[in-house]
Amino acid sequence: MSSTRLVTVVFGASGGIGRALVSLLASSSSSPHHVLACGRSLEKLQTSIIGGTSSSLPAFDSSLVTFCKADATSLADVEHALKCAKDIAEQNDAKVHGAANCVGSVLLKAAHQTSDEDFHDIMRTNASSAFYVTRTFAKHLMGKGGGSIALCGSAVAEIGLPNHEAIAAAKGAVVGLTRSAAATYARKNVRVNAILPGLTITPMTERITSNESSRKASEKLHALGRLGEAEEVARGLAFFLDERNSFVTGQTLGVDGGLSTLHVPA
């Protein structure tokens, strides 16, 4: 594997999964990444990543984390983030190795109750962001010897759950994008993979997980009888971004407590 320092871009870095991924990448004992942490608010990025604490996450070198205001639902912002990553690489004798898109949203509504605005927002946040990250970074990486793109889908793209039509459509698009892009860029050594989480405890899902009845109902859907932790999902993304796993592409990894594949009667 390359001994060159790696620069990796994480979009949605102020969210639960994104923050955990930044910590994991910047603390890797074998080959720590310089992480460009991107989000829509610099203040929120700094508060959540530097100010946040988690006993399950390793300590990391804050000098290996740079913040960038960038919204992954904007192609111009994603391209700006790549430019910032290239600047960091040039200043540190490093190379831009890849990107992870942790941007996402949740909508639990039946199709007939979902407004046009709701649907377009879900598609933009989940599918468009994944496409812009893939488009921008694949174009760069294919000319630089390759690299890795890791996306966030969802177990709901693999299993039919009621009242998930819009989010299932958006995350299903991410799965299709992952496989097609992996095939397109494989000969350029650009790997594209996606994580498919079950319901994960993050600030984004707090409305569901903080309600006792909703939480218990959700736990029963997962074969392991519990919800996922942000760190567990982030470790899957870190696996895809690790150069030691360079023979893995076009894959979707369910970190979902068995939600998409198992039915365990209560």
C-alpha positions as CSV (number, residue, x, y, z in Angstrom):
1,M,0.0,0.0,0.0
2,S,1.0,3.6,-0.5
3,S,3.0,5.3,2.3
4,T,1.8,8.7,1.1
5,R,-0.4,10.6,3.5
6,L,-4.0,10.4,2.4
7,V,-6.6,13.2,2.3
8,T,-10.2,12.1,2.6
9,V,-13.3,14.3,2.4
10,V,-16.3,13.6,4.6
11,F,-19.5,15.3,3.7
12,G,-22.2,15.6,6.4
13,A,-19.4,15.6,9.0
14,S,-21.4,17.4,11.7
15,G,-24.0,14.5,11.9
16,G,-23.6,11.5,14.1
17,I,-22.2,9.1,11.5
18,G,-20.1,11.8,9.9
19,R,-18.5,12.9,13.1
20,A,-17.7,9.3,14.1
21,L,-16.1,8.7,10.7
22,V,-13.9,11.8,11.0
23,S,-12.6,10.6,14.4
24,L,-11.9,7.1,13.1
25,L,-10.1,8.3,10.0
26,A,-8.0,10.9,11.8
27,S,-7.0,8.4,14.5
28,S,-6.1,5.4,12.4
29,S,-3.0,3.9,13.9
30,S,-1.8,2.3,10.6
31,S,-2.3,5.3,8.3
32,P,-4.1,8.3,9.7
33,H,-6.0,10.4,7.1
34,H,-6.0,14.2,6.9
35,V,-9.7,14.7,6.9
36,L,-11.5,17.6,5.3
37,A,-14.8,17.7,7.3
38,C,-17.6,19.4,5.3
39,G,-21.0,20.7,6.4
40,R,-23.4,23.5,5.9
41,S,-22.2,25.3,9.1
42,L,-18.6,25.8,10.2
43,E,-19.8,26.5,13.7
44,K,-21.7,23.3,13.9
45,L,-18.8,21.3,12.4
46,Q,-16.4,22.7,15.1
47,T,-18.8,22.2,17.9
48,S,-19.8,18.6,17.0
49,I,-16.3,17.3,16.0
50,I,-13.9,19.2,18.3
51,G,-16.4,19.8,21.2
52,G,-18.2,16.5,20.9
53,T,-17.3,13.5,23.1
54,S,-17.8,9.8,22.9
55,S,-16.2,7.2,25.1
56,S,-16.4,4.6,22.2
57,L,-14.5,6.7,19.7
58,P,-10.7,7.0,19.7
59,A,-9.0,10.3,20.4
60,F,-7.7,11.9,17.3
61,D,-5.1,14.6,16.3
62,S,-7.1,17.8,15.7
63,S,-4.3,19.0,13.4
64,L,-5.4,16.3,10.9
65,V,-8.9,17.8,10.6
66,T,-9.7,20.8,8.4
67,F,-13.2,22.3,8.2
68,C,-14.9,23.3,5.0
69,K,-18.3,24.9,4.5
70,A,-19.8,22.8,1.8
71,D,-23.4,21.5,1.1
72,A,-23.3,18.2,-0.7
73,T,-26.6,18.9,-2.4
74,S,-24.8,21.7,-4.3
75,L,-22.5,20.6,-7.1
76,A,-20.6,23.8,-6.9
77,D,-20.0,23.2,-3.1
78,V,-18.8,19.7,-3.7
79,E,-16.4,20.9,-6.4
80,H,-15.2,23.6,-3.9
81,A,-14.6,20.9,-1.3
82,L,-12.4,19.0,-3.8
83,K,-10.4,22.1,-4.5
84,C,-9.8,22.6,-0.8
85,A,-8.8,18.9,-0.5
86,K,-6.3,19.3,-3.3
87,D,-4.8,22.4,-1.7
88,I,-4.4,20.4,1.6
89,A,-2.7,17.5,-0.3
90,E,-0.3,19.9,-2.1
91,Q,0.7,21.6,1.2
92,N,1.3,18.3,2.9
93,D,2.9,16.2,0.2
94,A,-0.2,14.0,0.2
95,K,-2.9,12.8,-2.2
96,V,-6.6,13.1,-2.3
97,H,-7.6,9.5,-1.6
98,G,-11.4,9.6,-1.5
99,A,-14.7,10.9,-0.2
100,A,-17.6,9.7,2.0
101,N,-21.1,11.1,1.8
102,C,-22.8,10.9,5.2
103,V,-25.5,13.4,4.2
104,G,-29.0,12.1,4.7
105,S,-32.5,12.7,6.0
106,V,-35.6,10.7,7.1
107,L,-39.2,10.9,6.1
108,L,-41.8,8.5,7.3
109,K,-44.9,9.1,5.2
110,A,-47.0,7.1,2.8
111,A,-46.7,8.1,-0.8
112,H,-50.2,9.7,-0.9
113,Q,-49.2,11.8,2.1
114,T,-45.9,13.0,0.7
115,S,-45.9,16.4,-0.9
116,D,-43.9,17.3,-4.0
117,E,-41.7,19.5,-1.8
118,D,-41.1,16.6,0.6
119,F,-40.3,14.2,-2.2
120,H,-37.9,16.6,-4.0
121,D,-36.2,17.5,-0.7
122,I,-35.6,13.8,0.2
123,M,-34.3,13.0,-3.3
124,R,-32.0,16.1,-3.3
125,T,-30.6,15.4,0.2
126,N,-30.0,11.7,-0.3
127,A,-29.7,10.9,-4.0
128,S,-28.4,14.1,-5.5
129,S,-25.8,14.6,-2.9
130,A,-24.5,11.0,-3.5
131,F,-24.4,11.6,-7.3
132,Y,-22.6,15.0,-7.0
133,V,-19.9,13.4,-4.7
134,T,-19.5,10.5,-7.0
135,R,-19.4,12.6,-10.1
136,T,-16.9,15.1,-8.7
137,F,-14.5,12.7,-7.0
138,A,-14.6,9.9,-9.6
139,K,-13.5,12.4,-12.2
140,H,-10.6,13.5,-10.1
141,L,-9.5,10.1,-8.8
142,M,-9.5,8.3,-12.1
143,G,-6.7,10.6,-13.3
144,K,-4.7,10.2,-10.1
145,G,-4.2,6.4,-9.8
146,G,-7.6,5.7,-8.2
147,G,-9.2,5.9,-4.7
148,S,-12.4,5.2,-2.8
149,I,-15.9,6.7,-2.7
150,A,-18.1,5.5,0.1
151,L,-21.9,6.3,0.1
152,C,-24.7,6.0,2.7
153,G,-27.7,4.1,1.5
154,S,-30.2,2.4,3.9
155,A,-31.6,-1.0,4.7
156,V,-35.0,0.4,3.6
157,A,-33.8,0.2,0.0
158,E,-33.6,-3.6,0.4
159,I,-36.8,-4.4,2.4
160,G,-40.3,-3.2,2.0
161,L,-41.4,-1.2,5.1
162,P,-44.6,0.8,5.2
163,N,-44.6,4.6,5.1
164,H,-41.0,4.7,3.7
165,E,-41.8,5.3,0.0
166,A,-39.8,8.5,-0.6
167,I,-36.8,7.6,1.5
168,A,-36.7,4.1,0.0
169,A,-36.8,5.6,-3.5
170,A,-33.9,7.9,-2.6
171,K,-31.8,5.3,-1.0
172,G,-32.6,2.8,-3.7
173,A,-31.1,5.3,-6.1
174,V,-27.9,5.4,-4.0
175,V,-27.7,1.6,-4.3
176,G,-28.1,1.7,-8.1
177,L,-25.6,4.6,-8.4
178,T,-23.1,2.6,-6.3
179,R,-23.1,-0.5,-8.5
180,S,-23.1,1.4,-11.9
181,A,-20.4,3.8,-10.9
182,A,-18.3,0.9,-9.5
183,A,-18.5,-0.7,-12.9
184,T,-17.8,2.5,-14.8
185,Y,-14.6,3.4,-12.9
186,A,-13.2,0.0,-11.9
187,R,-10.6,-0.1,-14.6
188,K,-9.4,3.3,-13.3
189,N,-9.0,1.8,-9.8
190,V,-11.7,4.0,-8.4
191,R,-13.8,1.9,-5.9
192,V,-17.4,2.8,-5.1
193,N,-19.2,1.1,-2.2
194,A,-22.2,1.9,0.1
195,I,-23.2,1.2,3.6
196,L,-26.8,0.3,4.3
197,P,-27.7,1.1,7.9
198,G,-30.7,0.1,9.9
199,L,-32.2,2.7,12.2
200,T,-29.2,4.4,13.9
201,I,-29.1,6.5,17.0
202,T,-28.1,10.0,15.8
203,P,-29.3,13.5,16.2
204,M,-31.2,13.1,12.9
205,T,-33.3,10.2,14.2
206,E,-33.9,11.7,17.6
207,R,-37.6,12.3,16.9
208,I,-38.0,8.5,16.6
209,T,-35.5,7.2,19.0
210,S,-36.4,9.5,21.9
211,N,-40.0,8.4,21.8
212,E,-40.3,5.2,23.9
213,S,-43.1,3.5,21.9
214,S,-41.5,4.4,18.6
215,R,-38.1,3.2,19.7
216,K,-39.4,-0.1,21.1
217,A,-41.4,-0.8,17.8
218,S,-38.2,0.0,15.8
219,E,-36.1,-2.3,18.0
220,K,-38.4,-5.2,17.3
221,L,-37.9,-4.8,13.6
222,H,-34.1,-5.5,14.0
223,A,-33.2,-9.1,14.6
224,L,-30.6,-8.1,17.2
225,G,-33.3,-6.4,19.2
226,R,-31.6,-3.0,19.3
227,L,-30.8,0.1,17.2
228,G,-27.5,0.9,15.7
229,E,-24.8,3.2,17.0
230,A,-23.3,5.9,14.8
231,E,-19.8,4.5,15.4
232,E,-20.9,1.1,14.1
233,V,-22.0,2.5,10.8
234,A,-18.9,4.8,10.5
235,R,-16.7,1.7,10.9
236,G,-18.2,0.2,7.8
237,L,-17.5,3.4,5.9
238,A,-13.9,3.5,7.2
239,F,-13.5,-0.1,6.0
240,F,-14.4,0.9,2.4
241,L,-12.0,3.9,2.6
242,D,-9.1,1.9,3.9
243,E,-6.5,1.2,1.2
244,R,-5.9,-2.3,2.8
245,N,-9.4,-3.2,1.5
246,S,-8.6,-2.2,-2.1
247,F,-10.1,-5.3,-3.6
248,V,-13.6,-4.3,-2.5
249,T,-15.8,-2.4,-5.0
250,G,-19.5,-2.3,-6.0
251,Q,-20.6,-3.7,-2.7
252,T,-23.4,-2.8,-0.3
253,L,-22.8,-3.6,3.4
254,G,-25.8,-3.9,5.7
255,V,-25.0,-2.6,9.1
256,D,-28.6,-3.0,10.1
257,G,-28.9,-5.6,13.0
258,G,-30.4,-8.0,10.5
259,L,-33.2,-5.7,9.5
260,S,-32.9,-6.4,5.7
261,T,-32.3,-10.1,5.8
262,L,-33.6,-11.7,9.0
263,H,-36.9,-12.3,10.6
264,V,-36.6,-13.5,14.2
265,P,-40.1,-14.1,15.8
266,A,-40.5,-12.3,19.1
